[in-house]
Amino acid sequence: MQLITLFDDLDASQAVVGSTDQAMRKFLEPWMLAFTVTRPMFELLCRWGEDRESSLHSGFTDDLIRARGGSLA
């Protein structure tokens, strides 16, 4: 099932974490989760990720910014 179908309003900032089913976990690496967000939540997370003081800023964020041509927007 696609996680996006769980959102009633795609214009609201929302997120859902998936891949937590115990029966499914044995097929995934221990660190893997599914994380689906609406566009407004993605934009908010991008703004937080660009803030060097944010806990969301990481090497992954740097790689993502580089891959997107210098911006998360």
ZICOR-V111033 format. One record per residue. RES is the residue in one small letter. SS is DSSP state (@ for helix, = for strand, . for the rest). PSI is psi as a letter, one per 20 degrees, with the letter a starting at -180 (NA if undefined). OMEGA is omega in degrees with one decimal (* if undefined). Layout:
res=RES ss=SS psi=PSI omega=OMEGA
res=RES ss=SS psi=PSI omega=OMEGA
//
This chain:
res=m ss=. psi=p omega=175.4
res=q ss=. psi=p omega=-177.0
res=l ss=@ psi=h omega=-177.9
res=i ss=@ psi=h omega=-179.8
res=t ss=@ psi=i omega=179.5
res=l ss=@ psi=i omega=-178.7
res=f ss=. psi=p omega=176.8
res=d ss=. psi=h omega=-174.4
res=d ss=. psi=o omega=-177.5
res=l ss=. psi=i omega=178.3
res=d ss=. psi=i omega=177.9
res=a ss=. psi=q omega=176.7
res=s ss=. psi=o omega=-177.4
res=q ss=. psi=q omega=176.0
res=a ss== psi=q omega=174.6
res=v ss== psi=p omega=177.6
res=v ss== psi=p omega=-179.2
res=g ss== psi=a omega=-178.3
res=s ss=. psi=k omega=179.3
res=t ss=. psi=i omega=-179.7
res=d ss=. psi=p omega=-176.9
res=q ss=@ psi=h omega=-179.5
res=a ss=@ psi=h omega=-177.6
res=m ss=@ psi=h omega=-173.0
res=r ss=@ psi=h omega=-177.6
res=k ss=. psi=i omega=179.0
res=f ss=. psi=i omega=-176.6
res=l ss=. psi=q omega=173.3
res=e ss=. psi=q omega=-177.6
res=p ss=. psi=h omega=-176.8
res=w ss=. psi=i omega=-175.3
res=m ss=. psi=p omega=170.7
res=l ss=. psi=q omega=170.7
res=a ss== psi=p omega=-178.3
res=f ss== psi=o omega=-177.8
res=t ss== psi=p omega=-180.0
res=v ss== psi=q omega=172.4
res=t ss=. psi=r omega=-179.0
res=r ss=@ psi=g omega=178.7
res=p ss=@ psi=h omega=178.2
res=m ss=@ psi=h omega=177.6
res=f ss=@ psi=g omega=179.8
res=e ss=@ psi=h omega=177.3
res=l ss=@ psi=g omega=178.7
res=l ss=@ psi=h omega=177.5
res=c ss=@ psi=g omega=178.2
res=r ss=@ psi=g omega=178.2
res=w ss=@ psi=h omega=-177.9
res=g ss=@ psi=h omega=178.8
res=e ss=@ psi=i omega=177.9
res=d ss=. psi=o omega=-176.3
res=r ss=. psi=i omega=179.3
res=e ss=. psi=i omega=-176.6
res=s ss=. psi=q omega=175.5
res=s ss=. psi=i omega=177.9
res=l ss=. psi=i omega=-179.9
res=h ss=. psi=p omega=-178.0
res=s ss=. psi=r omega=173.9
res=g ss=@ psi=h omega=176.8
res=f ss=@ psi=g omega=179.1
res=t ss=@ psi=g omega=177.3
res=d ss=@ psi=g omega=179.2
res=d ss=@ psi=g omega=180.0
res=l ss=@ psi=g omega=177.9
res=i ss=@ psi=g omega=177.5
res=r ss=@ psi=g omega=-178.8
res=a ss=@ psi=h omega=-179.9
res=r ss=. psi=j omega=175.3
res=g ss=. psi=k omega=175.3
res=g ss=. psi=j omega=-178.4
res=s ss=. psi=q omega=172.9
res=l ss=. psi=i omega=-177.4
res=a ss=. psi=NA omega=*
//
